[in-house]
Amino acid sequence: MPHAAPAAQAPAVLLVEDDAALSGYLAAALRGKGYHVHCATDRASALACMEQPHAPALVLLDLGLPPHPSTMREGLQALQDILRTQPGTKVLVLTGQDEAAAAHEAVRLGAFDFLTKPTGLDSLLQALSRANLFAREEARMVLAGETRLSITARIDEGPK
């Protein structure tokens, strides 16, 4: 089970942010609150982290990533790749781009939560706390022989 970790261990978070100043600030703030923070600046480095044996169960993902930081394309692809690699991961999307379109597409693709930039540290910590609670409870379900399935399908297209 990729996300199983000792209960006493600090929650691990992968922070995927290409803005060095913001990444540094968020990483320091999260470490100060007891999180073990891994940092990535693009999709490739994020995926490399998620392919490790004890990949973080939580991800803070900026949608505007290189090589296309002015669009959501790279971040949305990273979201899909992360969830394909580690389906139980709780991905919290951060973006300063078109809020409605980004939220819709990110949730459709499996994001756990959505936060707009700039977001306050308290809001971010609350979202991470919720995501961590869900990750822990789903890990307990797996140990009990249960799993949660998530399916995204267009209802108007009928069964296929």
C-alpha positions in Angstrom: 0.0 0.0 0.0 1.9 3.1 -1.2 0.5 5.7 1.3 0.7 3.6 4.4 3.0 5.3 7.0 3.4 5.1 10.7 0.7 7.2 12.5 3.4 9.2 14.4 5.1 10.3 11.2 4.4 13.8 10.0 2.1 14.0 7.0 4.1 14.2 3.8 3.1 16.8 1.1 4.3 17.2 -2.4 4.4 20.9 -3.3 4.4 21.4 -7.1 5.0 25.1 -7.7 7.3 26.8 -10.2 7.4 30.2 -8.5 10.6 29.8 -6.3 9.5 32.5 -3.8 6.0 31.1 -3.3 7.4 27.6 -3.1 9.9 28.6 -0.5 7.4 30.4 1.6 4.8 27.6 1.5 7.4 24.9 2.1 8.7 26.8 5.2 5.2 27.5 6.5 4.1 23.8 6.1 7.3 22.5 7.7 6.6 24.9 10.6 3.2 23.2 11.0 4.7 19.7 11.1 4.4 18.6 7.5 7.2 16.8 5.7 7.5 18.7 2.4 8.8 17.5 -0.9 9.1 20.2 -3.6 8.8 19.9 -7.4 8.8 22.7 -10.0 7.3 20.9 -13.0 5.4 17.8 -14.0 8.4 15.5 -14.5 9.9 16.2 -11.1 6.4 15.8 -9.5 6.0 12.4 -11.1 9.5 11.3 -10.1 8.5 12.0 -6.5 5.2 10.2 -6.8 6.9 7.1 -8.1 9.0 6.7 -4.9 8.1 3.8 -2.6 6.6 6.1 0.1 5.0 8.8 -2.1 3.2 11.6 -0.3 -0.5 11.1 0.1 -1.1 14.8 -0.2 -0.2 17.1 -3.2 -0.5 20.8 -3.5 -0.5 21.4 -7.3 -0.2 24.7 -9.1 -1.9 24.4 -12.5 0.3 26.9 -14.2 3.5 24.9 -14.7 6.3 25.1 -17.3 6.7 24.8 -20.2 3.2 26.4 -20.4 2.9 28.4 -17.2 0.2 30.8 -18.6 -2.2 27.9 -19.3 -3.6 25.1 -17.2 -2.6 22.4 -19.6 0.6 21.2 -17.9 -0.9 21.3 -14.4 -4.0 19.3 -15.5 -1.8 16.7 -17.2 0.2 16.5 -13.9 -3.0 16.0 -12.0 -4.0 13.1 -14.3 -0.5 11.6 -14.2 -0.3 11.8 -10.4 -3.7 10.1 -9.9 -2.8 7.4 -12.5 0.5 6.7 -10.6 -1.1 6.9 -7.1 -4.9 6.8 -7.3 -5.5 7.4 -3.6 -3.6 10.7 -3.6 -5.4 13.7 -2.4 -4.5 16.5 -4.8 -5.3 20.1 -3.8 -5.1 22.4 -6.8 -3.8 25.9 -6.5 -4.2 28.4 -9.4 -4.5 32.1 -10.1 -6.0 31.4 -13.6 -9.6 31.3 -14.8 -11.1 30.1 -11.5 -14.4 28.6 -12.8 -12.8 26.7 -15.7 -9.9 25.5 -13.6 -12.1 24.3 -10.8 -14.5 22.5 -13.1 -11.7 20.7 -15.0 -9.6 19.9 -11.9 -12.6 18.4 -10.1 -13.7 16.5 -13.2 -10.2 15.0 -13.4 -10.2 13.9 -9.7 -8.8 16.8 -7.6 -9.8 16.6 -4.0 -10.0 20.4 -3.5 -9.4 23.7 -5.2 -7.9 26.9 -3.9 -7.4 30.2 -5.7 -4.2 32.2 -5.4 -3.6 34.1 -3.4 -4.9 31.9 -0.6 -4.4 32.5 3.1 -2.2 30.0 5.0 -5.2 29.2 7.3 -7.3 28.2 4.4 -4.5 26.1 2.9 -3.9 24.3 6.3 -7.6 23.6 6.7 -7.8 22.1 3.2 -4.7 20.0 3.9 -6.1 18.8 7.2 -9.3 17.7 5.5 -7.4 15.9 2.7 -5.1 14.2 5.3 -8.2 13.0 7.2 -9.7 11.5 4.0 -6.3 9.9 3.1 -6.0 8.3 6.5 -9.6 7.0 6.6 -9.2 5.6 3.1 -6.0 3.8 4.1 -7.9 2.3 7.1 -10.6 1.1 4.7 -8.0 -0.6 2.5 -6.6 -2.4 5.5 -10.2 -3.5 6.3 -10.6 -4.9 2.8 -12.7 -2.0 1.4 -12.0 0.4 -1.4 -13.6 3.6 -2.6 -14.3 3.9 -6.3 -14.6 7.1 -8.2 -16.1 7.2 -11.7 -16.5 10.3 -13.9 -19.0 9.7 -16.7 -21.3 11.8 -18.8 -24.8 10.8 -17.9 -26.3 11.9 -21.2 -24.1 9.5 -23.1 -25.7 6.4 -21.5 -23.9 3.2 -20.6 -20.9 2.0 -22.7 
